[in-house]
Amino acid sequence: MATGGGDGAKAAGRPYDLVVFGASGFTGQFVVEEVARVMADGELRGTLRWAVAGRSRQKLQAVLNWAAERLGKTALGAEVGVLLCDVADAASLAAMARQTRLVLSCVGPYRFVGEPVVEACVENGASCIDISGESQFLEGMYLKYNQKAAEKGVYIIGSCGFDSIPADMGVLYTRDKLKGTLTAVESFLKLKSGPEGLRMHDGTWQSAVYFIADQDNLKNLRKKIGYAPVPVVGAKLKRRGFVFYSPEFREYCIPFMGPDGSVVERSQRYLYTDLKETPVQYGAYVNIGGLGSVIKLMLAGILFLLLVKFSCGRKLLTKYPEFFSAGRFTKKGPTQKQMDETSFTMTFFGEGYSEGQDPQNGKPNVKICTEVKGPETGYVATPIAMVQAGLCLLEETACLPKQGGVYSPGAAFSKTKLIDRLNKRGLEFSVISKAEVKM
């Protein structure tokens, strides 16, 4: 039985159930707001003890005041603790971890500052959830800390924001809604913005720069891990080209360059090797629009890939994010109006075999289409996903994997009610067309 994420930590005298670390950062402030909103709602009111953590007491208090104002409250009150700690100060991180059952880590880029938080949590018996979209960090933490986290009985769960809760849980939702055996899924992400366009904070841009630049090291890392192979069940899913036209959406699409594919693969490997479930093949894509959008993207992509290969190019990319991203990424981040007008839809096309049909013989004979949709991805959907994942870990301990360790969301939460929780908070999972058997 885990102690870091479960009820055992309460008996150990930890004053807090949950701490938001990096609460005064751009993303952290929205996570604080979401925690405060959830804690103010009915059944959770006063039941979970929480705190904010960071380097400056003044900034942390300012975030609490800001969150209270946005929620229409005069103050959040003395029920919220304030902890001072610095990612460069191991002793302060250890002190934070000893005081809580769970840390929500909002400090990035994770490849540079994420590991000290994970190490402090593992060593001091606290679970940790992050919103990293950096595969090198996520899989590196698995290599270094999975065994010790298992021994300590704590859960380290990465990519619990928009990267990659919708994709990972969306595949599981599609599987559960198919009457039969799901063997392959493709997802298509479509972003919608208002007249003022789509904008993200440059912290996300920095993570993307180093994620793309470090692909060779990721390959070496995976060799060290020595992942067990996952068999292909049913017809092999064909990989699409770099740019292709989708008749379903009447738009051009490209492969999704983020971590969704690797996160889903890790979840499916766990479900196959540990739970003996049928693994699902997965392909992730993004809708980009018409031919004009394709040309613009290809020109920008060529420049990006040229610069990201060299240290001087990476310095330029990270120093001038607004210029090189055509205004999509800025040091100020999006305005409230931009966030209010932005949303996403992720559509899943699944195929498999009807009940009684052997997936190892013949072609797939059943299809299904599902959807996950929600608000702005970075600072509305991500806090919702992170906080609900945290509540799952704290409140549904019996439904988590029996052993602690470093997990992907789908592996950690496949037996929980996370999807139901997300539906209630505005990340909506639904069936678009039910499975139809092809004769």
Stockholm file with secondary structure:
# STOCKHOLM 1.0

chainA/1-439         MATGGGDGAKAAGRPYDLVVFGASGFTGQFVVEEVARVMADGELRGTLRWAVAGRSRQKLQAVLNWAAERLGKTALGAEVGVLLCDVADAASLAAMARQTRLVLSCVGPYRFVGEPVVEACVENGASCIDISGESQFLEGMYLKYNQKAAEKGVYIIGSCGFDSIPADMGVLYTRDKLKGTLTAVESFLKLKSGPEGLRMHDGTWQSAVYFIADQDNLKNLRKKIGYAPVPVVGAKLKRRGFVFYSPEFREYCIPFMGPDGSVVERSQRYLYTDLKETPVQYGAYVNIGGLGSVIKLMLAGILFLLLVKFSCGRKLLTKYPEFFSAGRFTKKGPTQKQMDETSFTMTFFGEGYSEGQDPQNGKPNVKICTEVKGPETGYVATPIAMVQAGLCLLEETACLPKQGGVYSPGAAFSKTKLIDRLNKRGLEFSVISKAEVKM
#=GR chainA/1-439 SS CCSSSSTHHHHTTCSEEEEEETTTSHHHHHHHHHHHHHHHSGGGTTTSCEEEEESCHHHHHHHHHHHHHHTTCSCCCTTEEEEECCTTCHHHHHHHHHTEEEEEECCSCHHHHTHHHHHHHHHTTCEEEECCCCHHHHHHHHHHHHHHHHHHTCEEECCCBTTBHHHHHHHHHHHHHSSEEEEEEEEEEEEECCTTCCCEEHHHHHHHHHHHHTHHHHHHHHHHHTCCCCCCCSSCCCCCCSSEEETTTTEEEEECCSSHHHHHHHHHHHHHHTTCCCCCEEEEEEEEESHHHHHHHHHHHHHHHHHHTSHHHHHHHHHCHHHHTTTSEESSCCCHHHHHTCEEEEEEEEEEEETTCCTTSSCCCEEEEEEEEEECIIIIIHHHHHHHHHHHHHHCGGGSCSSCEEECHHHHHTTSSHHHHHHHTTCEEEEEEEEEECC
#=GC SS_cons         CCSSSSTHHHHTTCSEEEEEETTTSHHHHHHHHHHHHHHHSGGGTTTSCEEEEESCHHHHHHHHHHHHHHTTCSCCCTTEEEEECCTTCHHHHHHHHHTEEEEEECCSCHHHHTHHHHHHHHHTTCEEEECCCCHHHHHHHHHHHHHHHHHHTCEEECCCBTTBHHHHHHHHHHHHHSSEEEEEEEEEEEEECCTTCCCEEHHHHHHHHHHHHTHHHHHHHHHHHTCCCCCCCSSCCCCCCSSEEETTTTEEEEECCSSHHHHHHHHHHHHHHTTCCCCCEEEEEEEEESHHHHHHHHHHHHHHHHHHTSHHHHHHHHHCHHHHTTTSEESSCCCHHHHHTCEEEEEEEEEEEETTCCTTSSCCCEEEEEEEEEECIIIIIHHHHHHHHHHHHHHCGGGSCSSCEEECHHHHHTTSSHHHHHHHTTCEEEEEEEEEECC
//
